[in-house]
Amino acid sequence: MVPYRRSRVAGGTFFFTVNLHNRRRTLLVEHADALRKVVRDVQTESRFVIDAMLVLRDHCHAVWTLPVDDAAYARGFQRIKARFTRHLVCAGVNLAKGARGELGVRFAARHVW
């Protein structure tokens, strides 16, 4: 098995794929307004640039460019995941836990530039 490696490039541009644990759910579009607000709030706090973002019913793709002094891209998506999941729970959405005990969403990322 290949060991997990995280790219640490300050000011880098990263491609993300984020998906729901249950790919049959449509929570990202059902709660699009909440997702949009959460992303805007986290973007303001973390100062990354959203170069592109596509939200589909069960997953989304995003391209972000980080500030020149920041290499911690995961922090932004951790905040988005936490806040969006909190919104879903408060809205009464029943979420099953994933294999690692996570609720809601999971993500994978790779450095592209």
N, C-alpha and C positions, 0 to 999 in steps of 0.2 A: 504494500500500500504506500502511495506517495504521501509524504508528510504535508500537512497543510501549511501553505505559505501565504502571508499577507503582504501585499505590495505597500510600501511606505514611501510614497513620492509626494513631497510637499508641493502644493500647487498643481498636482496632477489631475488628469481627467479620467473619470472612472465610469464604466458601464455597469449597471445593476439590473438584475432581474429579481423581482420580489413577487412571491406568490403565496396564496392562501394554503394552509395545511390541507384543507379539503377543497380540491380543485373543482368540485361540483357546485360550490357556493358562488354567489354573485355579489358578495359583500362590498367589493371595491366600487362597483357602480351604484349599488343600492344606497351606499353612504358616501357618495362622491363629494358632496358639499363638505362633510366633516373631514374627509381625507384631504381635500384641497386646503382647508383651513389649517389643519395640522402641518401639512407640508410647508405652507407659507410661514407659519409661526417658527418652525424649526429652521427654515432657511434664513429668516431674519436673525435668529440667535447664532447660527453657525457660520453665516456669511458665505456659503457656497453658492455657485451659480448653477442654475438648472439650464443646461444647454438643450435638452430635449426630454420629454416625458410622455409616455403613452400608457394610459390606464385602460385595461380590458376588464372583463367581468371577474376573472379569478386571478389575474396577475398584472404586473406592470413592468415596464422597462424605463430606465432613466439613464441619462448621461449628465454627470455633474462635474464641474471643475471646482476644485478646492482653492481656498486662499493660498498665497505663496508661502505662508508660514504654518500651514496645517497639512498634515498627512493622515489624519484620523477620520477617514470617510465613514467608517462603521458607526461612529458616534451619532452622526446625523440620522442614519436609518434606525439605530436603536431607539432614539427619541421618537421618531415617527411611528415605529412599531408599537412602542409602549403607549403613546397617546392615542393612536387609532384603536388599539385593542381596548384601552380604557373606555373610549367612546362607545365601542360595540357592547361592552359589558354593561355600561350605564343605560344603553338603549334596549337592554333586555335580550340581546342576541346570545343564543346558546353556542358556546365555543368549546370544541373538544380539544384536549391537549395533544400536542405532537409527541414524537418519540422522546424528545429531550425535555418534556414538560412545558413547552411553550404553548401559549394560546395565540390564535389568530394567524400571524404571518411569519414567513421565514424569508431569508434573502441570500443571494450569492452575488459576488461582485468581482470584477477584474479591471485592472489598470489598462487603459487603451492608448493613452498618449503620454 
